[in-house]
Amino acid sequence: MPSPQPASRDLLRNYRPLQVLLIVLMFVTGLIDAVTFLDFGQVFAANMTGNIVMLGIGLARPERPLALLSLVAVAASLVGITIGARLARRLEPLGHRWIVTTMAVGVVVLILALLGTMLRQPLGDYPTLALLAIALGMTNATANCIRIPGETTTVVITTTLTSLAAGLQFPQADLGTRARQASGIAAIIVGALCGAALVHLGATVAIGAGTGVVVLGLVGYVVTLPRGPSDAA
């Protein structure tokens, strides 16, 4: 009997509210990365390319904890990616329920990160940074499994910009994909702008705002879900 996973994934790819949810997650990615970069010592919770570069710089400047911060973020992101991939393997046949379950787990991790910022004085930066990287790693892994053209929630902006600019040169370009790519880039930029503005009020406020946006996005997605026997698809 054929696996239900490909059909389920195709339905998810074409579901507009899910595409909107991924744009929301890209906004939150930009917001949280701006907060961690500005307030946690030039480290990213989602941008692993940037962290690898910072790791190299940190190794050349051992007087600063940059290398350790970057290493923690990369390791935690890998944990989050592993969790997201395992959830995808087990829950993907459930369709929308897979997305809701994974996002709910991500929200719990973000709330724990928010609590970590409230206890930042005794705990330090590492627990909060690790939890943020785990949460964003999970969402990135989930988006990667869905594979909506032009939307990944990742911060591989170089690839996205290249694909967007190159694709526009061809008359047969998929305009829907280009629109999603442009929207994703804009969402990250606006998210980073909001994060840079909110960080002046404190990391707790900024991360709390990002968590709230994810919760609202998830609630909005759940409200749009089809009702009836087909709602698992």
C-alpha contacts under 8 A as a table, 3 or more apart, distances in Angstrom:
res1	aa1	res2	aa2	distance
3	S	6	P	7.06
4	P	7	A	5.72
4	P	8	S	6.17
4	P	93	P	5.85
5	Q	8	S	5.10
5	Q	9	R	6.03
5	Q	92	E	6.19
5	Q	93	P	4.97
6	P	9	R	5.08
6	P	10	D	6.18
7	A	10	D	5.11
7	A	11	L	6.37
8	S	11	L	5.27
8	S	12	L	6.39
8	S	92	E	7.37
8	S	93	P	6.17
8	S	94	L	7.53
8	S	95	G	5.46
8	S	233	A	5.45
9	R	12	L	5.06
9	R	13	R	6.21
9	R	92	E	7.51
9	R	95	G	6.93
9	R	146	I	6.02
10	D	13	R	5.11
10	D	14	N	6.55
11	L	14	N	5.46
11	L	15	Y	6.36
11	L	233	A	6.90
12	L	15	Y	5.14
12	L	18	L	7.08
12	L	95	G	6.85
12	L	96	H	7.24
12	L	146	I	7.17
12	L	233	A	7.81
13	R	16	R	7.99
13	R	18	L	7.64
13	R	19	Q	7.57
13	R	146	I	6.48
13	R	147	R	7.12
13	R	148	I	5.24
15	Y	18	L	5.60
15	Y	19	Q	6.71
16	R	19	Q	5.04
16	R	20	V	6.35
17	P	20	V	4.99
17	P	21	L	6.12
17	P	221	Y	5.96
17	P	224	T	7.04
18	L	21	L	4.87
18	L	22	L	6.28
18	L	221	Y	6.78
19	Q	22	L	5.23
19	Q	23	I	6.51
19	Q	148	I	7.67
19	Q	151	E	7.50
20	V	23	I	5.09
20	V	24	V	6.34
21	L	24	V	4.98
21	L	25	L	6.29
21	L	217	G	5.86
21	L	218	L	7.22
21	L	221	Y	6.88
22	L	25	L	4.92
22	L	26	M	6.24
22	L	143	A	7.56
22	L	151	E	6.86
22	L	152	T	7.34
22	L	153	T	6.09
23	I	26	M	5.01
23	I	27	F	6.38
23	I	151	E	7.53
23	I	153	T	7.12
23	I	183	S	7.06
23	I	184	G	5.64
23	I	187	A	6.47
24	V	27	F	5.08
24	V	28	V	6.40
24	V	187	A	7.31
24	V	213	V	7.58
24	V	214	V	7.20
24	V	217	G	6.64
25	L	28	V	4.98
25	L	29	T	6.05
25	L	139	T	7.92
25	L	153	T	6.20
25	L	214	V	6.78
26	M	29	T	4.88
26	M	30	G	6.35
26	M	153	T	4.84
26	M	154	T	7.29
26	M	184	G	6.18
26	M	187	A	5.86
26	M	188	I	5.43
26	M	191	G	7.68
27	F	30	G	5.29
27	F	31	L	6.29
27	F	184	G	7.73
27	F	187	A	4.50
27	F	188	I	4.71
27	F	189	I	7.53
27	F	190	V	6.66
27	F	191	G	4.42
27	F	192	A	7.60
28	V	31	L	4.89
28	V	32	I	6.03
28	V	188	I	7.42
28	V	191	G	5.88
28	V	210	G	5.51
28	V	211	T	7.97
28	V	213	V	7.29
28	V	214	V	7.27
29	T	32	I	5.37
29	T	33	D	6.00
29	T	46	A	6.59
29	T	136	L	7.21
29	T	153	T	7.43
29	T	155	V	7.96
29	T	188	I	6.54
29	T	191	G	7.05
29	T	192	A	7.97
30	G	33	D	5.24
30	G	34	A	6.11
30	G	187	A	7.44
30	G	188	I	4.35
30	G	189	I	6.37
30	G	190	V	7.34
30	G	191	G	4.48
30	G	192	A	4.34
30	G	193	L	7.96
30	G	195	G	7.31
31	L	34	A	5.29
31	L	35	V	6.42
31	L	188	I	7.34
31	L	190	V	7.85
31	L	191	G	4.22
31	L	192	A	4.40
31	L	193	L	7.11
31	L	194	C	6.07
31	L	195	G	4.19
31	L	196	A	7.44
31	L	206	A	7.82
31	L	210	G	6.76
32	I	35	V	5.02
32	I	36	T	6.20
32	I	45	A	6.90
32	I	191	G	7.91
32	I	192	A	7.42
32	I	195	G	6.39
32	I	206	A	7.66
32	I	207	I	6.51
32	I	210	G	6.90
33	D	36	T	5.22
33	D	37	F	5.96
33	D	43	V	7.81
33	D	44	F	5.02
33	D	45	A	5.51
33	D	46	A	6.35
33	D	47	N	7.26
33	D	192	A	7.00
33	D	195	G	7.81
34	A	37	F	5.19
34	A	38	L	6.03
34	A	44	F	7.62
34	A	192	A	5.10
34	A	193	L	7.70
34	A	195	G	5.33
34	A	196	A	5.78
35	V	38	L	5.31
35	V	39	D	5.67
35	V	40	F	7.37
35	V	195	G	5.53
35	V	196	A	6.38
35	V	199	V	5.91
35	V	203	A	6.61
35	V	206	A	7.04
35	V	207	I	7.64
36	T	39	D	5.28
36	T	40	F	4.74
36	T	41	G	7.04
36	T	42	Q	6.92
36	T	43	V	5.86
36	T	44	F	5.67
36	T	45	A	6.54
36	T	129	L	7.39
37	F	40	F	5.79
37	F	41	G	5.83
37	F	42	Q	4.08
37	F	43	V	4.73
37	F	44	F	5.61
38	L	41	G	6.37
38	L	42	Q	6.13
38	L	196	A	7.44
38	L	199	V	7.73
39	D	42	Q	7.61
39	D	199	V	7.31
39	D	203	A	7.08
40	F	43	V	6.46
40	F	125	D	6.61
40	F	129	L	7.92
41	G	66	L	6.80
41	G	69	L	7.78
42	Q	54	M	7.72
42	Q	66	L	7.17
43	V	50	G	7.78
43	V	51	N	6.19
43	V	54	M	7.27
43	V	66	L	7.33
43	V	69	L	6.50
43	V	70	S	5.86
43	V	73	A	7.61
44	F	47	N	5.43
44	F	48	M	7.05
44	F	50	G	6.96
44	F	51	N	6.17
44	F	70	S	7.52
44	F	73	A	7.04
45	A	48	M	7.67
45	A	73	A	6.02
45	A	77	S	7.65
45	A	129	L	6.42
45	A	130	A	7.70
45	A	132	L	5.86
45	A	133	A	4.52
45	A	136	L	7.18
46	A	77	S	7.32
46	A	133	A	5.91
46	A	136	L	5.92
46	A	137	G	6.86
46	A	154	T	7.35
46	A	155	V	7.05
47	N	50	G	5.45
47	N	51	N	6.46
47	N	154	T	7.53
47	N	155	V	5.60
47	N	156	V	7.69
48	M	51	N	4.78
48	M	52	I	6.11
48	M	73	A	7.83
48	M	74	V	6.23
49	T	52	I	5.25
49	T	53	V	6.49
49	T	156	V	7.78
50	G	53	V	5.17
50	G	54	M	6.12
51	N	54	M	4.83
51	N	55	L	5.88
51	N	70	S	5.13
51	N	71	L	7.66
51	N	73	A	7.43
51	N	74	V	6.97
52	I	55	L	4.94
52	I	56	G	6.48
52	I	70	S	7.00
52	I	74	V	7.84
53	V	56	G	5.27
53	V	57	I	6.38
54	M	57	I	4.93
54	M	58	G	5.83
54	M	66	L	6.79
54	M	67	A	6.70
54	M	70	S	6.44
55	L	58	G	4.99
55	L	59	L	6.20
55	L	66	L	6.68
55	L	67	A	4.47
55	L	68	L	7.58
55	L	70	S	5.45
55	L	71	L	6.72
56	G	59	L	5.22
56	G	60	A	6.60
56	G	67	A	7.12
57	I	60	A	5.20
57	I	61	R	6.40
57	I	66	L	7.77
57	I	67	A	7.32
58	G	61	R	4.92
58	G	62	P	6.11
58	G	64	R	6.84
58	G	65	P	7.04
58	G	66	L	4.78
58	G	67	A	4.20
58	G	68	L	7.84
59	L	62	P	5.66
59	L	66	L	7.93
59	L	67	A	5.71
61	R	64	R	6.16
62	P	65	P	6.98
62	P	67	A	7.69
64	R	67	A	7.66
65	P	68	L	5.40
65	P	69	L	6.19
66	L	69	L	5.15
66	L	70	S	6.12
67	A	70	S	5.21
67	A	71	L	6.07
68	L	71	L	4.99
68	L	72	V	6.11
69	L	72	V	5.21
69	L	73	A	6.28
69	L	126	Y	7.19
70	S	73	A	5.11
70	S	74	V	6.18
71	L	74	V	5.18
71	L	75	A	6.07
72	V	75	A	5.21
72	V	76	A	5.98
72	V	126	Y	7.19
72	V	129	L	7.72
72	V	130	A	6.37
73	A	76	A	5.19
73	A	77	S	5.99
73	A	129	L	6.47
73	A	130	A	5.72
73	A	133	A	5.83
74	V	77	S	5.10
74	V	78	L	6.30
74	V	133	A	7.65
75	A	78	L	5.19
75	A	79	V	6.46
76	A	79	V	4.98
76	A	80	G	6.29
76	A	130	A	5.14
76	A	131	L	7.21
76	A	133	A	5.54
76	A	134	I	5.25
76	A	137	G	7.93
77	S	80	G	4.98
77	S	81	I	6.08
77	S	130	A	7.54
77	S	133	A	4.74
77	S	134	I	4.88
77	S	135	A	7.86
77	S	136	L	7.19
77	S	137	G	4.79
77	S	138	M	7.87
78	L	81	I	4.98
78	L	82	T	6.07
78	L	134	I	7.42
78	L	137	G	6.74
79	V	82	T	5.11
79	V	83	I	6.25
79	V	134	I	6.09
79	V	137	G	7.46
80	G	83	I	5.08
80	G	84	G	6.08
80	G	133	A	6.97
80	G	134	I	3.91
80	G	135	A	6.06
80	G	136	L	7.08
80	G	137	G	4.42
80	G	138	M	4.57
80	G	141	A	7.92
81	I	84	G	5.04
81	I	85	A	6.01
81	I	134	I	7.26
81	I	137	G	4.64
81	I	138	M	4.88
81	I	139	T	7.83
81	I	140	N	7.00
81	I	141	A	5.11
82	T	85	A	5.12
82	T	86	R	6.12
82	T	138	M	7.48
82	T	141	A	7.75
83	I	86	R	5.18
83	I	87	L	6.17
83	I	138	M	6.28
84	G	87	L	5.17
84	G	88	A	6.13
84	G	102	T	7.08
84	G	137	G	7.34
84	G	138	M	4.31
84	G	139	T	6.86
84	G	140	N	7.93
84	G	141	A	5.32
84	G	142	T	5.72
85	A	88	A	4.96
85	A	89	R	6.19
85	A	138	M	7.58
85	A	141	A	5.84
85	A	142	T	6.69
85	A	145	C	7.69
86	R	89	R	5.08
86	R	90	R	6.32
87	L	90	R	5.22
87	L	91	L	5.69
87	L	92	E	7.60
87	L	98	W	7.60
87	L	102	T	6.89
88	A	91	L	5.24
88	A	92	E	4.98
88	A	98	W	7.00
88	A	142	T	6.62
88	A	145	C	7.19
89	R	92	E	5.97
90	R	93	P	7.63
91	L	94	L	5.49
91	L	95	G	7.47
91	L	97	R	7.62
91	L	98	W	5.00
92	E	95	G	5.56
92	E	98	W	5.54
93	P	98	W	7.64
93	P	233	A	7.58
94	L	97	R	5.42
94	L	98	W	5.53
94	L	232	A	5.26
94	L	233	A	6.19
95	G	98	W	5.38
95	G	99	I	6.92
95	G	232	A	5.43
95	G	233	A	4.58
96	H	99	I	5.16
96	H	100	V	6.25
96	H	225	L	7.58
96	H	231	D	7.22
96	H	232	A	5.89
96	H	233	A	6.24
97	R	100	V	5.03
97	R	101	T	5.91
97	R	232	A	6.29
98	W	101	T	5.25
98	W	102	T	6.10
99	I	102	T	5.27
99	I	103	M	5.99
99	I	142	T	7.80
100	V	103	M	5.16
100	V	104	A	5.96
100	V	218	L	7.24
100	V	222	V	7.32
101	T	104	A	5.09
101	T	105	V	6.30
102	T	105	V	5.19
102	T	106	G	6.23
102	T	138	M	7.67
102	T	139	T	7.78
102	T	142	T	7.80
103	M	106	G	4.87
103	M	107	V	6.15
103	M	139	T	7.28
103	M	218	L	7.06
104	A	107	V	5.04
104	A	108	V	6.38
104	A	218	L	7.90
105	V	108	V	5.13
105	V	109	V	6.41
106	G	109	V	5.10
106	G	110	L	6.20
106	G	135	A	5.00
106	G	136	L	7.68
106	G	138	M	6.87
106	G	139	T	7.33
107	V	110	L	4.96
107	V	111	I	6.15
107	V	135	A	7.55
107	V	211	T	6.93
107	V	214	V	7.15
107	V	215	V	6.86
108	V	111	I	5.09
108	V	112	L	6.30
109	V	112	L	5.01
109	V	113	A	6.25
109	V	131	L	6.17
109	V	132	L	7.35
109	V	134	I	7.56
109	V	135	A	5.83
110	L	113	A	4.89
110	L	114	L	6.15
110	L	131	L	6.81
110	L	132	L	6.20
110	L	135	A	6.27
110	L	211	T	6.18
111	I	114	L	4.87
111	I	115	L	6.25
111	I	208	G	7.97
111	I	211	T	7.00
112	L	115	L	5.01
112	L	116	G	6.18
112	L	128	T	7.87
112	L	131	L	7.13
113	A	116	G	4.79
113	A	117	T	6.47
113	A	127	P	7.36
113	A	128	T	4.71
113	A	129	L	7.50
113	A	131	L	5.32
113	A	132	L	6.03
114	L	117	T	5.22
114	L	118	M	6.66
114	L	128	T	7.28
114	L	204	T	6.24
114	L	207	I	6.26
114	L	208	G	6.20
115	L	118	M	5.09
115	L	119	L	6.46
116	G	119	L	5.05
116	G	120	R	5.81
116	G	123	L	7.42
116	G	127	P	6.52
116	G	128	T	5.09
117	T	120	R	4.72
117	T	125	D	7.82
117	T	128	T	6.22
117	T	203	A	6.75
117	T	204	T	5.49
118	M	121	Q	7.88
118	M	204	T	6.45
119	L	122	P	6.00
119	L	123	L	6.03
119	L	124	G	7.86
120	R	123	L	5.07
120	R	124	G	4.92
120	R	125	D	6.28
120	R	128	T	7.88
121	Q	124	G	5.77
123	L	126	Y	7.71
123	L	127	P	7.07
124	G	127	P	7.07
125	D	128	T	5.73
125	D	129	L	6.12
126	Y	129	L	5.10
126	Y	130	A	5.94
127	P	130	A	5.18
127	P	131	L	6.17
128	T	131	L	5.20
128	T	132	L	6.15
129	L	132	L	5.22
129	L	133	A	6.17
130	A	133	A	5.14
130	A	134	I	6.16
131	L	134	I	5.05
131	L	135	A	6.23
132	L	135	A	5.21
132	L	136	L	6.24
133	A	136	L	5.24
133	A	137	G	5.82
134	I	137	G	5.01
134	I	138	M	6.19
135	A	138	M	5.25
135	A	139	T	6.59
136	L	139	T	5.16
136	L	140	N	6.13
137	G	140	N	5.08
137	G	141	A	6.14
138	M	141	A	5.20
138	M	142	T	6.22
139	T	142	T	5.06
139	T	143	A	6.12
139	T	153	T	7.31
140	N	143	A	5.18
140	N	144	N	6.05
140	N	152	T	6.52
140	N	153	T	5.73
140	N	154	T	5.68
141	A	144	N	5.04
141	A	145	C	6.29
142	T	145	C	5.14
142	T	146	I	6.42
143	A	146	I	5.11
143	A	147	R	6.14
143	A	148	I	7.53
143	A	151	E	7.48
143	A	152	T	5.09
143	A	153	T	6.56
144	N	147	R	5.16
144	N	152	T	5.78
147	R	151	E	7.31
147	R	152	T	6.92
148	I	151	E	5.47
148	I	152	T	7.06
149	P	152	T	7.97
149	P	177	T	5.59
149	P	180	R	7.83
150	G	160	T	7.42
150	G	177	T	4.98
150	G	178	R	6.67
150	G	179	A	7.96
150	G	180	R	5.30
150	G	181	Q	4.67
150	G	184	G	7.93
151	E	180	R	6.28
151	E	181	Q	6.37
151	E	184	G	6.79
153	T	184	G	7.51
154	T	157	I	7.95
156	V	159	T	5.74
156	V	160	T	6.47
157	I	160	T	4.93
157	I	161	L	5.87
157	I	185	I	7.25
158	T	161	L	5.23
158	T	162	T	6.06
159	T	162	T	5.09
159	T	163	S	6.06
160	T	163	S	5.14
160	T	164	L	5.98
160	T	181	Q	6.52
161	L	164	L	5.02
161	L	165	A	5.97
161	L	181	Q	7.89
162	T	165	A	5.33
162	T	166	A	5.89
163	S	166	A	5.24
163	S	167	G	5.67
164	L	167	G	5.20
164	L	168	L	6.25
164	L	178	R	5.75
164	L	181	Q	6.58
164	L	182	A	7.42
165	A	168	L	5.44
165	A	169	Q	6.98
166	A	169	Q	5.51
166	A	170	F	7.57
167	G	170	F	5.76
167	G	173	A	5.54
167	G	174	D	7.78
167	G	178	R	7.43
168	L	171	P	7.22
168	L	173	A	6.19
168	L	178	R	7.56
169	Q	173	A	7.76
170	F	173	A	5.44
173	A	178	R	7.83
174	D	177	T	5.42
174	D	178	R	6.41
175	L	178	R	4.95
175	L	179	A	6.00
176	G	179	A	5.11
176	G	180	R	6.28
177	T	180	R	5.12
177	T	181	Q	6.16
178	R	181	Q	5.02
178	R	182	A	6.13
179	A	182	A	5.16
179	A	183	S	6.01
180	R	183	S	4.99
180	R	184	G	6.00
181	Q	184	G	5.13
181	Q	185	I	6.30
182	A	185	I	5.24
182	A	186	A	6.14
183	S	186	A	5.07
183	S	187	A	5.97
184	G	187	A	4.98
184	G	188	I	6.31
185	I	188	I	5.28
185	I	189	I	6.32
186	A	189	I	5.09
186	A	190	V	6.09
187	A	190	V	5.19
187	A	191	G	5.88
188	I	191	G	4.93
188	I	192	A	6.03
189	I	192	A	5.14
189	I	193	L	6.20
190	V	193	L	4.96
190	V	194	C	6.18
191	G	194	C	5.10
191	G	195	G	6.05
192	A	195	G	4.93
192	A	196	A	6.05
193	L	196	A	5.19
193	L	197	A	6.28
194	C	197	A	5.08
194	C	198	L	5.99
195	G	198	L	5.09
195	G	199	V	5.91
195	G	206	A	6.20
196	A	199	V	5.43
196	A	200	H	7.30
197	A	200	H	6.03
197	A	201	L	7.93
198	L	201	L	5.42
198	L	202	G	6.94
198	L	203	A	7.75
198	L	205	V	6.87
198	L	206	A	5.08
199	V	202	G	4.88
199	V	203	A	5.40
199	V	205	V	7.35
199	V	206	A	5.58
200	H	203	A	7.92
201	L	205	V	6.25
201	L	206	A	7.28
202	G	205	V	5.49
202	G	206	A	6.44
203	A	206	A	5.05
203	A	207	I	5.90
204	T	207	I	5.36
204	T	208	G	5.78
205	V	208	G	5.02
205	V	209	A	6.08
206	A	209	A	5.12
206	A	210	G	6.37
207	I	210	G	4.98
207	I	211	T	6.10
208	G	211	T	5.05
208	G	212	G	6.07
209	A	212	G	5.02
209	A	213	V	6.26
210	G	213	V	5.15
210	G	214	V	6.42
211	T	214	V	5.14
211	T	215	V	6.27
212	G	215	V	5.05
212	G	216	L	6.18
213	V	216	L	5.11
213	V	217	G	6.06
214	V	217	G	5.00
214	V	218	L	6.09
215	V	218	L	5.11
215	V	219	V	6.12
216	L	219	V	5.08
216	L	220	G	6.05
217	G	220	G	5.11
217	G	221	Y	6.17
218	L	221	Y	5.02
218	L	222	V	6.20
219	V	222	V	5.11
219	V	223	V	6.19
220	G	223	V	5.17
220	G	224	T	6.52
221	Y	224	T	5.33
221	Y	225	L	6.59
222	V	225	L	5.31
225	L	231	D	6.84
226	P	230	S	7.26
226	P	231	D	5.14
227	R	230	S	7.14
227	R	231	D	5.40
228	G	231	D	5.65
229	P	232	A	7.29
230	S	233	A	5.73
